[in-house]
Amino acid sequence: MIDIGQAIKMAAAEYKKEFGQEAQLKNGEAFASLFNNGVLVVSNNNGKIGFHFIGGEPYKIDAELDIYEG
């Protein structure tokens, strides 16, 4: 098992793997990381980085959101 600090480091590493080592969250952006028994949401709100853990597994809904089309 990993602790909260390790989870945050692992999530940041995955983010940088996808967007590059110099990548940083812009204001209003967020990303989620799925762990075996929970989800971590990392967000930037006016320059303040937030971390929100949700225990359990997310619900899988087979639908697409129109706000992300295009």
PDB file of N, CA, C and O in Angstrom:
ATOM      1  N   MET A   1       0.848  -1.184   0.000  1.00  0.00           N
ATOM      2  CA  MET A   1       0.000   0.000   0.000  1.00  0.00           C
ATOM      3  C   MET A   1       0.887   1.238   0.000  1.00  0.00           C
ATOM      4  O   MET A   1       2.014   1.221   0.495  1.00  0.00           O
ATOM      5  N   ILE A   2       0.351   2.303  -0.564  1.00  0.00           N
ATOM      6  CA  ILE A   2       1.095   3.560  -0.629  1.00  0.00           C
ATOM      7  C   ILE A   2       0.376   4.623   0.196  1.00  0.00           C
ATOM      8  O   ILE A   2      -0.831   4.541   0.424  1.00  0.00           O
ATOM      9  N   ASP A   3       1.141   5.625   0.642  1.00  0.00           N
ATOM     10  CA  ASP A   3       0.531   6.703   1.412  1.00  0.00           C
ATOM     11  C   ASP A   3       0.123   7.851   0.485  1.00  0.00           C
ATOM     12  O   ASP A   3       0.365   7.804  -0.721  1.00  0.00           O
ATOM     13  N   ILE A   4      -0.488   8.862   1.057  1.00  0.00           N
ATOM     14  CA  ILE A   4      -1.012   9.991   0.283  1.00  0.00           C
ATOM     15  C   ILE A   4       0.095  10.690  -0.505  1.00  0.00           C
ATOM     16  O   ILE A   4      -0.095  11.019  -1.676  1.00  0.00           O
ATOM     17  N   GLY A   5       1.239  10.917   0.117  1.00  0.00           N
ATOM     18  CA  GLY A   5       2.349  11.581  -0.570  1.00  0.00           C
ATOM     19  C   GLY A   5       2.830  10.798  -1.780  1.00  0.00           C
ATOM     20  O   GLY A   5       3.105  11.371  -2.834  1.00  0.00           O
ATOM     21  N   GLN A   6       2.929   9.489  -1.622  1.00  0.00           N
ATOM     22  CA  GLN A   6       3.356   8.646  -2.742  1.00  0.00           C
ATOM     23  C   GLN A   6       2.311   8.671  -3.856  1.00  0.00           C
ATOM     24  O   GLN A   6       2.662   8.700  -5.035  1.00  0.00           O
ATOM     25  N   ALA A   7       1.034   8.661  -3.490  1.00  0.00           N
ATOM     26  CA  ALA A   7      -0.038   8.690  -4.481  1.00  0.00           C
ATOM     27  C   ALA A   7       0.031   9.977  -5.302  1.00  0.00           C
ATOM     28  O   ALA A   7      -0.128   9.952  -6.522  1.00  0.00           O
ATOM     29  N   ILE A   8       0.268  11.095  -4.628  1.00  0.00           N
ATOM     30  CA  ILE A   8       0.363  12.379  -5.332  1.00  0.00           C
ATOM     31  C   ILE A   8       1.561  12.381  -6.271  1.00  0.00           C
ATOM     32  O   ILE A   8       1.454  12.853  -7.402  1.00  0.00           O
ATOM     33  N   LYS A   9       2.695  11.864  -5.824  1.00  0.00           N
ATOM     34  CA  LYS A   9       3.892  11.796  -6.669  1.00  0.00           C
ATOM     35  C   LYS A   9       3.662  10.913  -7.891  1.00  0.00           C
ATOM     36  O   LYS A   9       4.081  11.254  -8.998  1.00  0.00           O
ATOM     37  N   MET A  10       3.000   9.788  -7.689  1.00  0.00           N
ATOM     38  CA  MET A  10       2.724   8.881  -8.796  1.00  0.00           C
ATOM     39  C   MET A  10       1.769   9.516  -9.806  1.00  0.00           C
ATOM     40  O   MET A  10       1.951   9.367 -11.014  1.00  0.00           O
ATOM     41  N   ALA A  11       0.755  10.222  -9.315  1.00  0.00           N
ATOM     42  CA  ALA A  11      -0.193  10.887 -10.201  1.00  0.00           C
ATOM     43  C   ALA A  11       0.511  11.986 -11.000  1.00  0.00           C
ATOM     44  O   ALA A  11       0.286  12.117 -12.203  1.00  0.00           O
ATOM     45  N   ALA A  12       1.355  12.769 -10.343  1.00  0.00           N
ATOM     46  CA  ALA A  12       2.102  13.827 -11.027  1.00  0.00           C
ATOM     47  C   ALA A  12       3.026  13.246 -12.081  1.00  0.00           C
ATOM     48  O   ALA A  12       3.178  13.826 -13.156  1.00  0.00           O
ATOM     49  N   ALA A  13       3.644  12.112 -11.791  1.00  0.00           N
ATOM     50  CA  ALA A  13       4.541  11.465 -12.753  1.00  0.00           C
ATOM     51  C   ALA A  13       3.774  11.024 -13.998  1.00  0.00           C
ATOM     52  O   ALA A  13       4.271  11.165 -15.115  1.00  0.00           O
ATOM     53  N   GLU A  14       2.573  10.495 -13.810  1.00  0.00           N
ATOM     54  CA  GLU A  14       1.757  10.086 -14.960  1.00  0.00           C
ATOM     55  C   GLU A  14       1.341  11.295 -15.790  1.00  0.00           C
ATOM     56  O   GLU A  14       1.335  11.236 -17.020  1.00  0.00           O
ATOM     57  N   TYR A  15       0.992  12.398 -15.116  1.00  0.00           N
ATOM     58  CA  TYR A  15       0.618  13.630 -15.810  1.00  0.00           C
ATOM     59  C   TYR A  15       1.796  14.125 -16.658  1.00  0.00           C
ATOM     60  O   TYR A  15       1.620  14.474 -17.825  1.00  0.00           O
ATOM     61  N   LYS A  16       2.982  14.153 -16.073  1.00  0.00           N
ATOM     62  CA  LYS A  16       4.167  14.626 -16.793  1.00  0.00           C
ATOM     63  C   LYS A  16       4.572  13.660 -17.907  1.00  0.00           C
ATOM     64  O   LYS A  16       5.118  14.080 -18.927  1.00  0.00           O
ATOM     65  N   LYS A  17       4.306  12.371 -17.712  1.00  0.00           N
ATOM     66  CA  LYS A  17       4.587  11.395 -18.762  1.00  0.00           C
ATOM     67  C   LYS A  17       3.740  11.699 -20.007  1.00  0.00           C
ATOM     68  O   LYS A  17       4.209  11.564 -21.137  1.00  0.00           O
ATOM     69  N   GLU A  18       2.504  12.106 -19.783  1.00  0.00           N
ATOM     70  CA  GLU A  18       1.610  12.403 -20.907  1.00  0.00           C
ATOM     71  C   GLU A  18       1.850  13.782 -21.512  1.00  0.00           C
ATOM     72  O   GLU A  18       1.813  13.932 -22.734  1.00  0.00           O
ATOM     73  N   PHE A  19       2.097  14.794 -20.677  1.00  0.00           N
ATOM     74  CA  PHE A  19       2.165  16.166 -21.165  1.00  0.00           C
ATOM     75  C   PHE A  19       3.562  16.772 -21.189  1.00  0.00           C
ATOM     76  O   PHE A  19       3.729  17.910 -21.627  1.00  0.00           O
ATOM     77  N   GLY A  20       4.572  16.033 -20.725  1.00  0.00           N
ATOM     78  CA  GLY A  20       5.942  16.531 -20.734  1.00  0.00           C
ATOM     79  C   GLY A  20       6.417  16.925 -19.350  1.00  0.00           C
ATOM     80  O   GLY A  20       5.621  17.308 -18.492  1.00  0.00           O
ATOM     81  N   GLN A  21       7.715  16.826 -19.142  1.00  0.00           N
ATOM     82  CA  GLN A  21       8.302  17.075 -17.821  1.00  0.00           C
ATOM     83  C   GLN A  21       8.122  18.509 -17.329  1.00  0.00           C
ATOM     84  O   GLN A  21       8.118  18.747 -16.121  1.00  0.00           O
ATOM     85  N   GLU A  22       7.975  19.448 -18.225  1.00  0.00           N
ATOM     86  CA  GLU A  22       7.802  20.854 -17.830  1.00  0.00           C
ATOM     87  C   GLU A  22       6.337  21.250 -17.686  1.00  0.00           C
ATOM     88  O   GLU A  22       6.036  22.394 -17.343  1.00  0.00           O
ATOM     89  N   ALA A  23       5.429  20.322 -17.944  1.00  0.00           N
ATOM     90  CA  ALA A  23       3.992  20.623 -17.921  1.00  0.00           C
ATOM     91  C   ALA A  23       3.522  20.985 -16.512  1.00  0.00           C
ATOM     92  O   ALA A  23       3.952  20.395 -15.520  1.00  0.00           O
ATOM     93  N   GLN A  24       2.638  21.962 -16.455  1.00  0.00           N
ATOM     94  CA  GLN A  24       2.018  22.367 -15.194  1.00  0.00           C
ATOM     95  C   GLN A  24       0.542  22.608 -15.448  1.00  0.00           C
ATOM     96  O   GLN A  24       0.148  23.045 -16.529  1.00  0.00           O
ATOM     97  N   LEU A  25      -0.271  22.317 -14.439  1.00  0.00           N
ATOM     98  CA  LEU A  25      -1.700  22.583 -14.570  1.00  0.00           C
ATOM     99  C   LEU A  25      -1.947  24.076 -14.664  1.00  0.00           C
ATOM    100  O   LEU A  25      -1.416  24.854 -13.871  1.00  0.00           O
ATOM    101  N   LYS A  26      -2.747  24.468 -15.627  1.00  0.00           N
ATOM    102  CA  LYS A  26      -3.148  25.866 -15.740  1.00  0.00           C
ATOM    103  C   LYS A  26      -4.356  26.110 -14.833  1.00  0.00           C
ATOM    104  O   LYS A  26      -5.023  25.170 -14.401  1.00  0.00           O
ATOM    105  N   ASN A  27      -4.619  27.364 -14.557  1.00  0.00           N
ATOM    106  CA  ASN A  27      -5.748  27.727 -13.723  1.00  0.00           C
ATOM    107  C   ASN A  27      -7.030  27.118 -14.286  1.00  0.00           C
ATOM    108  O   ASN A  27      -7.318  27.246 -15.476  1.00  0.00           O
ATOM    109  N   GLY A  28      -7.782  26.468 -13.434  1.00  0.00           N
ATOM    110  CA  GLY A  28      -9.046  25.867 -13.830  1.00  0.00           C
ATOM    111  C   GLY A  28      -8.929  24.444 -14.354  1.00  0.00           C
ATOM    112  O   GLY A  28      -9.948  23.793 -14.583  1.00  0.00           O
ATOM    113  N   GLU A  29      -7.720  23.948 -14.548  1.00  0.00           N
ATOM    114  CA  GLU A  29      -7.534  22.587 -15.040  1.00  0.00           C
ATOM    115  C   GLU A  29      -7.495  21.592 -13.889  1.00  0.00           C
ATOM    116  O   GLU A  29      -7.206  21.947 -12.746  1.00  0.00           O
ATOM    117  N   ALA A  30      -7.793  20.341 -14.216  1.00  0.00           N
ATOM    118  CA  ALA A  30      -7.747  19.260 -13.236  1.00  0.00           C
ATOM    119  C   ALA A  30      -7.515  17.947 -13.978  1.00  0.00           C
ATOM    120  O   ALA A  30      -7.766  17.843 -15.178  1.00  0.00           O
ATOM    121  N   PHE A  31      -7.035  16.958 -13.248  1.00  0.00           N
ATOM    122  CA  PHE A  31      -6.953  15.611 -13.793  1.00  0.00           C
ATOM    123  C   PHE A  31      -7.223  14.618 -12.682  1.00  0.00           C
ATOM    124  O   PHE A  31      -7.074  14.927 -11.499  1.00  0.00           O
ATOM    125  N   ALA A  32      -7.624  13.417 -13.082  1.00  0.00           N
ATOM    126  CA  ALA A  32      -7.938  12.368 -12.117  1.00  0.00           C
ATOM    127  C   ALA A  32      -7.028  11.171 -12.339  1.00  0.00           C
ATOM    128  O   ALA A  32      -6.652  10.863 -13.470  1.00  0.00           O
ATOM    129  N   SER A  33      -6.684  10.508 -11.262  1.00  0.00           N
ATOM    130  CA  SER A  33      -5.885   9.285 -11.315  1.00  0.00           C
ATOM    131  C   SER A  33      -6.652   8.186 -10.595  1.00  0.00           C
ATOM    132  O   SER A  33      -7.102   8.365  -9.463  1.00  0.00           O
ATOM    133  N   LEU A  34      -6.795   7.054 -11.262  1.00  0.00           N
ATOM    134  CA  LEU A  34      -7.526   5.929 -10.698  1.00  0.00           C
ATOM    135  C   LEU A  34      -6.551   4.950 -10.051  1.00  0.00           C
ATOM    136  O   LEU A  34      -5.652   4.431 -10.712  1.00  0.00           O
ATOM    137  N   PHE A  35      -6.732   4.705  -8.769  1.00  0.00           N
ATOM    138  CA  PHE A  35      -5.955   3.721  -8.033  1.00  0.00           C
ATOM    139  C   PHE A  35      -6.838   2.488  -7.815  1.00  0.00           C
ATOM    140  O   PHE A  35      -8.027   2.520  -8.134  1.00  0.00           O
ATOM    141  N   ASN A  36      -6.288   1.428  -7.288  1.00  0.00           N
ATOM    142  CA  ASN A  36      -7.053   0.192  -7.116  1.00  0.00           C
ATOM    143  C   ASN A  36      -8.264   0.351  -6.203  1.00  0.00           C
ATOM    144  O   ASN A  36      -9.266  -0.340  -6.381  1.00  0.00           O
ATOM    145  N   ASN A  37      -8.184   1.249  -5.233  1.00  0.00           N
ATOM    146  CA  ASN A  37      -9.287   1.394  -4.284  1.00  0.00           C
ATOM    147  C   ASN A  37      -9.715   2.842  -4.072  1.00  0.00           C
ATOM    148  O   ASN A  37     -10.295   3.179  -3.040  1.00  0.00           O
ATOM    149  N   GLY A  38      -9.427   3.695  -5.051  1.00  0.00           N
ATOM    150  CA  GLY A  38      -9.835   5.086  -4.925  1.00  0.00           C
ATOM    151  C   GLY A  38      -9.393   5.928  -6.104  1.00  0.00           C
ATOM    152  O   GLY A  38      -8.696   5.461  -7.004  1.00  0.00           O
ATOM    153  N   VAL A  39      -9.812   7.167  -6.075  1.00  0.00           N
ATOM    154  CA  VAL A  39      -9.511   8.130  -7.136  1.00  0.00           C
ATOM    155  C   VAL A  39      -8.900   9.372  -6.490  1.00  0.00           C
ATOM    156  O   VAL A  39      -9.338   9.816  -5.428  1.00  0.00           O
ATOM    157  N   LEU A  40      -7.891   9.919  -7.144  1.00  0.00           N
ATOM    158  CA  LEU A  40      -7.291  11.185  -6.725  1.00  0.00           C
ATOM    159  C   LEU A  40      -7.568  12.214  -7.807  1.00  0.00           C
ATOM    160  O   LEU A  40      -7.259  11.987  -8.977  1.00  0.00           O
ATOM    161  N   VAL A  41      -8.149  13.345  -7.426  1.00  0.00           N
ATOM    162  CA  VAL A  41      -8.367  14.457  -8.343  1.00  0.00           C
ATOM    163  C   VAL A  41      -7.408  15.570  -7.936  1.00  0.00           C
ATOM    164  O   VAL A  41      -7.405  16.016  -6.789  1.00  0.00           O
ATOM    165  N   VAL A  42      -6.588  16.015  -8.902  1.00  0.00           N
ATOM    166  CA  VAL A  42      -5.639  17.108  -8.686  1.00  0.00           C
ATOM    167  C   VAL A  42      -6.140  18.286  -9.491  1.00  0.00           C
ATOM    168  O   VAL A  42      -6.451  18.134 -10.672  1.00  0.00           O
ATOM    169  N   SER A  43      -6.226  19.463  -8.879  1.00  0.00           N
ATOM    170  CA  SER A  43      -6.759  20.631  -9.569  1.00  0.00           C
ATOM    171  C   SER A  43      -5.949  21.884  -9.263  1.00  0.00           C
ATOM    172  O   SER A  43      -5.232  21.954  -8.265  1.00  0.00           O
ATOM    173  N   ASN A  44      -6.079  22.860 -10.136  1.00  0.00           N
ATOM    174  CA  ASN A  44      -5.467  24.178  -9.934  1.00  0.00           C
ATOM    175  C   ASN A  44      -6.605  25.192  -9.910  1.00  0.00           C
ATOM    176  O   ASN A  44      -7.299  25.387 -10.908  1.00  0.00           O
ATOM    177  N   ASN A  45      -6.783  25.826  -8.774  1.00  0.00           N
ATOM    178  CA  ASN A  45      -7.826  26.844  -8.621  1.00  0.00           C
ATOM    179  C   ASN A  45      -7.167  28.149  -8.201  1.00  0.00           C
ATOM    180  O   ASN A  45      -6.827  28.343  -7.033  1.00  0.00           O
ATOM    181  N   ASN A  46      -6.991  29.042  -9.172  1.00  0.00           N
ATOM    182  CA  ASN A  46      -6.353  30.342  -8.935  1.00  0.00           C
ATOM    183  C   ASN A  46      -4.953  30.193  -8.340  1.00  0.00           C
ATOM    184  O   ASN A  46      -4.572  30.915  -7.418  1.00  0.00           O
ATOM    185  N   GLY A  47      -4.192  29.232  -8.893  1.00  0.00           N
ATOM    186  CA  GLY A  47      -2.818  29.041  -8.460  1.00  0.00           C
ATOM    187  C   GLY A  47      -2.650  28.157  -7.244  1.00  0.00           C
ATOM    188  O   GLY A  47      -1.523  27.861  -6.846  1.00  0.00           O
ATOM    189  N   LYS A  48      -3.745  27.731  -6.650  1.00  0.00           N
ATOM    190  CA  LYS A  48      -3.685  26.843  -5.494  1.00  0.00           C
ATOM    191  C   LYS A  48      -3.964  25.415  -5.956  1.00  0.00           C
ATOM    192  O   LYS A  48      -5.038  25.122  -6.482  1.00  0.00           O
ATOM    193  N   ILE A  49      -2.989  24.531  -5.754  1.00  0.00           N
ATOM    194  CA  ILE A  49      -3.152  23.142  -6.159  1.00  0.00           C
ATOM    195  C   ILE A  49      -3.944  22.407  -5.089  1.00  0.00           C
ATOM    196  O   ILE A  49      -3.622  22.469  -3.903  1.00  0.00           O
ATOM    197  N   GLY A  50      -4.985  21.712  -5.533  1.00  0.00           N
ATOM    198  CA  GLY A  50      -5.832  20.963  -4.619  1.00  0.00           C
ATOM    199  C   GLY A  50      -5.738  19.470  -4.872  1.00  0.00           C
ATOM    200  O   GLY A  50      -5.520  19.037  -6.003  1.00  0.00           O
ATOM    201  N   PHE A  51      -5.901  18.689  -3.821  1.00  0.00           N
ATOM    202  CA  PHE A  51      -5.880  17.236  -3.900  1.00  0.00           C
ATOM    203  C   PHE A  51      -7.136  16.720  -3.217  1.00  0.00           C
ATOM    204  O   PHE A  51      -7.403  17.048  -2.061  1.00  0.00           O
ATOM    205  N   HIS A  52      -7.905  15.915  -3.935  1.00  0.00           N
ATOM    206  CA  HIS A  52      -9.152  15.384  -3.389  1.00  0.00           C
ATOM    207  C   HIS A  52      -9.180  13.878  -3.631  1.00  0.00           C
ATOM    208  O   HIS A  52      -9.152  13.423  -4.775  1.00  0.00           O
ATOM    209  N   PHE A  53      -9.234  13.115  -2.549  1.00  0.00           N
ATOM    210  CA  PHE A  53      -9.292  11.664  -2.645  1.00  0.00           C
ATOM    211  C   PHE A  53     -10.732  11.195  -2.476  1.00  0.00           C
ATOM    212  O   PHE A  53     -11.471  11.699  -1.629  1.00  0.00           O
ATOM    213  N   ILE A  54     -11.115  10.224  -3.295  1.00  0.00           N
ATOM    214  CA  ILE A  54     -12.438   9.617  -3.216  1.00  0.00           C
ATOM    215  C   ILE A  54     -12.234   8.111  -3.095  1.00  0.00           C
ATOM    216  O   ILE A  54     -11.651   7.493  -3.985  1.00  0.00           O
ATOM    217  N   GLY A  55     -12.701   7.525  -2.018  1.00  0.00           N
ATOM    218  CA  GLY A  55     -12.546   6.091  -1.818  1.00  0.00           C
ATOM    219  C   GLY A  55     -13.510   5.287  -2.674  1.00  0.00           C
ATOM    220  O   GLY A  55     -14.573   5.776  -3.054  1.00  0.00           O
ATOM    221  N   GLY A  56     -13.137   4.068  -2.969  1.00  0.00           N
ATOM    222  CA  GLY A  56     -13.992   3.191  -3.758  1.00  0.00           C
ATOM    223  C   GLY A  56     -13.707   3.310  -5.248  1.00  0.00           C
ATOM    224  O   GLY A  56     -12.743   3.950  -5.668  1.00  0.00           O
ATOM    225  N   GLU A  57     -14.563   2.683  -6.028  1.00  0.00           N
ATOM    226  CA  GLU A  57     -14.398   2.708  -7.479  1.00  0.00           C
ATOM    227  C   GLU A  57     -15.402   3.677  -8.089  1.00  0.00           C
ATOM    228  O   GLU A  57     -16.534   3.776  -7.615  1.00  0.00           O
ATOM    229  N   PRO A  58     -14.995   4.399  -9.144  1.00  0.00           N
ATOM    230  CA  PRO A  58     -15.940   5.310  -9.799  1.00  0.00           C
ATOM    231  C   PRO A  58     -17.001   4.519 -10.569  1.00  0.00           C
ATOM    232  O   PRO A  58     -16.769   3.383 -10.984  1.00  0.00           O
ATOM    233  N   TYR A  59     -18.151   5.132 -10.747  1.00  0.00           N
ATOM    234  CA  TYR A  59     -19.193   4.530 -11.564  1.00  0.00           C
ATOM    235  C   TYR A  59     -18.809   4.680 -13.020  1.00  0.00           C
ATOM    236  O   TYR A  59     -18.334   5.745 -13.415  1.00  0.00           O
ATOM    237  N   LYS A  60     -18.995   3.669 -13.818  1.00  0.00           N
ATOM    238  CA  LYS A  60     -18.710   3.717 -15.244  1.00  0.00           C
ATOM    239  C   LYS A  60     -20.033   3.956 -15.965  1.00  0.00           C
ATOM    240  O   LYS A  60     -20.950   3.139 -15.884  1.00  0.00           O
ATOM    241  N   ILE A  61     -20.123   5.067 -16.661  1.00  0.00           N
ATOM    242  CA  ILE A  61     -21.334   5.431 -17.389  1.00  0.00           C
ATOM    243  C   ILE A  61     -20.990   5.470 -18.875  1.00  0.00           C
ATOM    244  O   ILE A  61     -20.094   6.207 -19.289  1.00  0.00           O
ATOM    245  N   ASP A  62     -21.682   4.698 -19.656  1.00  0.00           N
ATOM    246  CA  ASP A  62     -21.409   4.580 -21.083  1.00  0.00           C
ATOM    247  C   ASP A  62     -22.114   5.713 -21.835  1.00  0.00           C
ATOM    248  O   ASP A  62     -23.149   5.507 -22.469  1.00  0.00           O
ATOM    249  N   ALA A  63     -21.532   6.907 -21.749  1.00  0.00           N
ATOM    250  CA  ALA A  63     -22.088   8.079 -22.425  1.00  0.00           C
ATOM    251  C   ALA A  63     -20.967   9.088 -22.620  1.00  0.00           C
ATOM    252  O   ALA A  63     -19.987   9.095 -21.874  1.00  0.00           O
ATOM    253  N   GLU A  64     -21.117   9.939 -23.628  1.00  0.00           N
ATOM    254  CA  GLU A  64     -20.123  10.975 -23.902  1.00  0.00           C
ATOM    255  C   GLU A  64     -20.685  12.348 -23.553  1.00  0.00           C
ATOM    256  O   GLU A  64     -21.847  12.642 -23.832  1.00  0.00           O
ATOM    257  N   LEU A  65     -19.854  13.182 -22.942  1.00  0.00           N
ATOM    258  CA  LEU A  65     -20.261  14.541 -22.576  1.00  0.00           C
ATOM    259  C   LEU A  65     -20.058  15.471 -23.761  1.00  0.00           C
ATOM    260  O   LEU A  65     -19.007  15.452 -24.402  1.00  0.00           O
ATOM    261  N   ASP A  66     -21.064  16.285 -24.049  1.00  0.00           N
ATOM    262  CA  ASP A  66     -20.951  17.191 -25.196  1.00  0.00           C
ATOM    263  C   ASP A  66     -19.928  18.306 -24.979  1.00  0.00           C
ATOM    264  O   ASP A  66     -19.458  18.893 -25.953  1.00  0.00           O
ATOM    265  N   ILE A  67     -19.575  18.610 -23.745  1.00  0.00           N
ATOM    266  CA  ILE A  67     -18.609  19.689 -23.495  1.00  0.00           C
ATOM    267  C   ILE A  67     -17.198  19.331 -23.936  1.00  0.00           C
ATOM    268  O   ILE A  67     -16.346  20.212 -24.047  1.00  0.00           O
ATOM    269  N   TYR A  68     -16.934  18.032 -24.194  1.00  0.00           N
ATOM    270  CA  TYR A  68     -15.607  17.600 -24.622  1.00  0.00           C
ATOM    271  C   TYR A  68     -15.567  17.167 -26.078  1.00  0.00           C
ATOM    272  O   TYR A  68     -14.569  16.595 -26.518  1.00  0.00           O
ATOM    273  N   GLU A  69     -16.615  17.422 -26.830  1.00  0.00           N
ATOM    274  CA  GLU A  69     -16.602  17.084 -28.257  1.00  0.00           C
ATOM    275  C   GLU A  69     -15.898  18.175 -29.041  1.00  0.00           C
ATOM    276  O   GLU A  69     -15.837  19.331 -28.625  1.00  0.00           O
ATOM    277  N   GLY A  70     -15.376  17.779 -30.173  1.00  0.00           N
ATOM    278  CA  GLY A  70     -14.788  18.794 -31.045  1.00  0.00           C
ATOM    279  C   GLY A  70     -13.370  18.533 -31.255  1.00  0.00           C
ATOM    280  O   GLY A  70     -12.702  19.284 -31.965  1.00  0.00           O
TER     281      GLY A  70
END
